[in-house]
């Protein structure tokens, strides 16, 4: 099915593209037909990347490729088509005592999208990225040829595709290696930290924890700058494998953007920090990993103009000092982030455009405004100067020079795209902005 004249955007709602043509093939042969006809397309799953990485004049919608291929509850190996969401996978595997080895902050992403973004979770420091648990995958190249690739079979294509933002070919299916669990519960330990230095010390002190993530108050200043609530997690040994079925609360319309202002955010942050206390409790697995999935359409809370989610990583060397510099710039800007999340990253992998490097990563949300664009472009320069980089899945503004300076493997990536016939077949608004062929 072909739908011309569509308006599409990423999850942040900025930028919007009008008059796009969306192809929705029902089979692999349908995908091949589209690739033979369309000049250049970008694969698109659930549209949960925030900027324009899955936006193009011609979009190949993959959500119809949503079938399970094989699942072995004895070994924990699962093969699914690329359009299958993590949520649907969880419904199948958790009752059998299995869980995803790495998961992002939403279950509403596809397998193909998770690989293309090489998503990370709350356990990167011990488990790496999603692709590091992909046994193999099948892909359709720009020529229509279907190949199987893995870390040992066509490894150059594998390491370019994992984190390659859909620019090397169309992922058709993937085999994942799951991890065993005995419960649908997580034991969560909450630790309050009064400053940025204190929370980073806590990350280091609990480096052996399976999961760790911190909410951070990006509006606090002075000695309280970076005050945080760190949440550690371990799989609980009891409680059963049943997952309670709860319908999400629907956000029915875009709320007035003026409701999210510095005053309301400061009040929320103060209340959240004050309410938190050091404790250990058991929580539902889904609520620990996917708290925002409980709100259907939470992106509407930022208003019709949308918002920009901005995530960067800084190397561990001087990482705390440099993070404080960035928080100071944000505070001085007069802008605030409603959702701010801090995590610790482990070592980088071999994928050419994968985001994580050893250090600290901060995620921020800014409602759309000219001031926010100016701030983020300034932060791009600061992050690059500190040896860091910006996450492509959440990028909407990065300049070509910044991308090529902070992702030095881009030259090899382009060579691989030429080798496998992806140039002229797969492109996005983001790839053109970043100077990729």
N, C-alpha and C positions, 0 to 999 in steps of 0.2 A: 504494500500500500504506500502511495506517495501523497504527501500533504504539502502543497506549496503555500507560500504566504503565511508561514507561522512566525509568531514572536516567541523567542526563547532567550533564556538567560541562565546563569548559574544560580546557586542557592541564595547568594547574596542579593540577587536582583540587579547587579551592576557589573558590567554594562549589559544593556539589552540589545538584542539583534532582531530587527523586524524583517519580514519577508524572507525567512529561511525556508528551505525545502527539506522536509523531514521524511526519510525513507524508513519504513517499518517492515523489514523482510520477515517472513514466517519460517524460513528455512535457510540452510547453508547455501543452497543453490540460488535462493533469492538474494543473498548477500553477494554472491559471485556476479549475478546479473547487474546489481547496482554498481559494483566496482568497475565493471566493463563499460558502463554508461556514464557515470558521474565523473567529472574532471578531478575533483578532490573532495574528500569527505572526512568527517571526524566521527569515530564511534562514540555513542552516548548511551549511558545506562539510566540511572535514576536522576541524573542532573544534580547531584549533591556536591560536586566541586563548586567552589564559591565564586570564581571569577569567570574567565572566558576560555578555559582549557577545553571544554566540551561544547563550544559554540563555534559555528561556522555557517557559511552560506548553504552548505549541504551537509546534513546530519544523518548518520546511519544509526537509527535507534535499535538497540540490542535487547531490549527487555522481552521480546517475544522468544528469545533463545533462553528459556527459563526452565529447562528440564534437568532432573537428576539423571545421571548416566549410570553410576554405580556407587554403592556404599557397602563397605564391609565392616559391620559392627564388632568384629573380632580384632581387626588390625587397625581400625581407625583411619583407613584410606577412603576418601570420598572424591568422586569425579562428578562435576556439575558443569552445565553450560554456563557461558560467560554472563548471561543475563539473569541468572539466579541471584536473588538477594541474600545477604548474610542472615537476615531475619528468617527466611524460609529454611535456610540450612540449619539454623539453631533449633527450629521447631522439630526437625528430624533427628538431629544428633544428640541433643542434651538428654532426652529420655533414654537413650542407649548408653549414656555415660561418657559422652565425648563433648569437647568444646573446641572453639577456634583457637589456634596457638597464638594468634595476634589479631586484634580487632580494633578498629577505630572507634570514635565516640558516637557513632550511629550504626544501627544494624540495617539501615535503609540504603545500602550501597550494593552494587553488584560485584560478583567475583571478578569480572573483567575490569571494572573500575578500581577495585582494590589492588589488582596487579598493576594496572597502568599508573596508578598513583604511588605504588609500593607503600601502602599505608602502614602506619605505625600505631602503637597503642600505649597503654600505661606500663608496658613491660619491655620496652625497647632495650633497656639496660641489661636485660638477661636473655631476651628471646629474639631481638632484632626486628626485622620488618616482615610483612605478610609474605612477600615473595620468597623469603628464606625457608618457607615451609611448603612451597609449591614443588611437587615432585616433577611434574611436567605439564605442558599445555599444548593444545593444538591451535594453530593460527592460520588465517588466510592471508596470504601476501597480496600485494597490489596487483599481481598478475592473475589472481584467482587460485593459485596453487595452495593446497593445504599441506602444512608441515607440522611435525611434532618437534618441540624444542624443550630443553631442560638445561641444567647446569653442566651436563656432560654431552648432550646432543644438540648441535648447533648452539653452543654456549654463547657465542658472540651475539646472536639474535636474542637469546634469553635475557642476557644482562642489559641489552638495549631496550627490550620491551618492558621489563620490570622497572617501573618508574618512568617509562618513556612517553607517558601521557597520550597513548593511543596513536602515536605517530609512526610506528614501525609496521603495523599491520592490524588485522582484526582478530582479537582473541575469541576463539570459538568455545573452548572448554578448558578446564584445568583440573588436575588431580592434587588434592591437598592432604597433608599429613596432620591429623587432628591430635589433640592431647586428651588423656583420660581424666574424668572427674567423677566424684562420687556423690555430688550434691549440686543442686541448682542455687546454692547459697555461697556468699563470699563473707569471710570474716574481715571486717573493716576496722582498722585502727586509726583513729583521728588524733592528730597532734597539732596543737596551735603553735605558731611561730611568730614572734613579735617583730621580725624584720626580715629583709631579703637574706642577709648573712645567716640568720638563724635557720631559715627554711632550707637553704642550700647545705648547711651543716647536717641537717636532719636527713636530707636526701643521701648524703654520703654515709651517715651512720647506719642507714637502713638500706644500703645498696644491695643486700641479699634478699630483700623483700621481692616477692614475685611481681606485684603491681604497686605503682606509686604515682600519685598525681597531686598537685596542689592548686587550690583556688588562691589567687593572689589579689590583693587590693592595690590596683595600679594608681589610685588617687591619693593614697597615704603619702605623707612627706616627712622629711626629717628623719629622726631615729626610727620612726614607724614605717618608713618606706619599704614596700615589699612585704608587709605583714601578711601572713598566709595561714591557710588551714591545709595541712598535709593529710592525705588519705591513703593509707597503705592497704593492700588487699592480699588475701590468701584464699585459695579454694577450701571451703568448709568440708569436713569429712562426713558430716551427717546431714539430715534434713530432707532426704529424698531428692528425686530428679524431676519432680513435677514443676512445671513453670506456670504460675498463675496467668490466666488469660485476662488482660485488662484492655479495654478500648482506650486509646489516647484521647485526651481532651482536645477538642478542635478549636483552633483560633479562627473564627469565622470571617474576619476582615482585617485589613491593615489598620493598626492603631495609629493615632496621631504621633508623629515623630517627636513632637515637643515634649511628650511624656518622659522620654529618655534624655534627661539633661544632667548637667554636672551635679545639681542639688539632689535630684532623686537617686542618682547612682551613688553619691557619697553617703546618703542616708541608708541605702540598701547595704552597702559595703560595711558600714559601721554596725548595722544590726546583725548582719551575717557573722561577722567576726565575734561580736559580743555573745551571740547565741552558741557558738561552737565551744566544745569542751573536749579535753583529752579523754578518750574512752575507746572501748573495743566492743563491737556489736556485730551480729550477723544480719546481713542485708540480702535481698534478692539479687541474684546474678544480673538480671536485666537492668535493674535500677542502678547498680554500681557502674556498669559499663555504658549504659545508654540513657542517662537521665533525661536528655532533651527529647528522646523519642516518645515520652509521655505527653508531649505537646505536638499535636498535628498542625504543621504550618507555623512553627515558632518564628520563622523568619519574618512573618508579617508584623511582629512586634516592633520592628524598626521603621515602619512606615512605608509608604508607596515608593519612595525614592530608593529604598533598599539599604544595604550596609556592606561593608567590606570586612572580611575576616583576614587578619594579617598574622602570619606565623613565621618566625625566624629562629635560627639556631646560632649560638655563639660557641666557639671552642672553649673547652674547660679552662685553659690557661687564661687568666685574667677574666674569666667568664662572669664572676660575681661582680667585680668592679665595673665591667663593661655593661652588665645588665642594669646596675644602679644608674649609670650614665643615661641609658635609654629611658628608664623610668622617670628620671629627672626631666628629660626632654618632653615626655608625654605630659607630665604634670605642668610644665611651663606652657604647654600649648593651649591649656584651657579645655582640652577635650578629655573625654574619659571613655574607658571601655567597660561595657556592662558585664561581659564575660571575659575573664582573664585566667588563663590556665598555664601553669609552669610544670615542666617535666624535665627529667634527666635522661639524656641519650647515652647509649653505649657506642661501640665502634661502628664506623661506616662499613657498608658492604661493597661488593664488586659492581653493582649496577651503575651504569654511566650517569644517570640523572637522578638517582635516589637522593632524597633530601637529608636524612639524618647524618650527623657527624658527632663524635664524642663531645659532649658539652651540655648546655642547658638550652631548652627551647621554650619560648613564650608565645602564647596565642592570644590575640586581642580582637575585639569586635568594635568597629566604629560605624555609627550611622552615617549614611552618605551625605557629604557636604564638601564644598570647595576647600574648607579648612582641613578636613580629614585627608583629602588627596594631597594637599601640600605637606602635611605632616608625614604621611607614609612615604612620599617620595624623598623626603629628607631622611627618614629612618633607613630607607634603602641604602643611601650613601654611607650612613653611619655603620650599619650592619656589615656592609661590604668592607669598609675600612678596618673593621675589627676581625676580619677573616671569617665572617659568618655567611649565611645565605638565607634566601626566602623560599618558602615552600610553594612549588609550582601549582599545587592543587588549590591553593587559596589566593594565588596572585591574580590581581586585576590591573596592575599599574606598572610593573617592573620594566625598566628600560633595557634595550638590547645590550648596552655596554655593561650594565650591572649583571645581567644574566651570564654573559660570556666571561666575565671576570670571576664570578663565584661558582660557576659550574664548568670547570676547565676541561671536562671530558666531552664538551659539546662538539668538538671537532671530530672525535672518534665516533660520536653518536651520528653525526651527519654522514660520515663515511659508511657506517652500517646501513643507514637508510638508503643510500645510493645502491649499496651492494644487494639489498633485498627488494629493490623496486618500490620503495615507499614514497620516494620523492615524486610529487605531482599526483599522488593517489591519496595521501593522508595529510591533512593540515587543519589547523584551527585558527581562530582569531588570535589566540595567545601565541601560537608558533610563529605566525607572521610578525607579530609585534616584537618577538624576541629574536628575529632575524634568522629563523630556520627556514630552509628551502621548502 
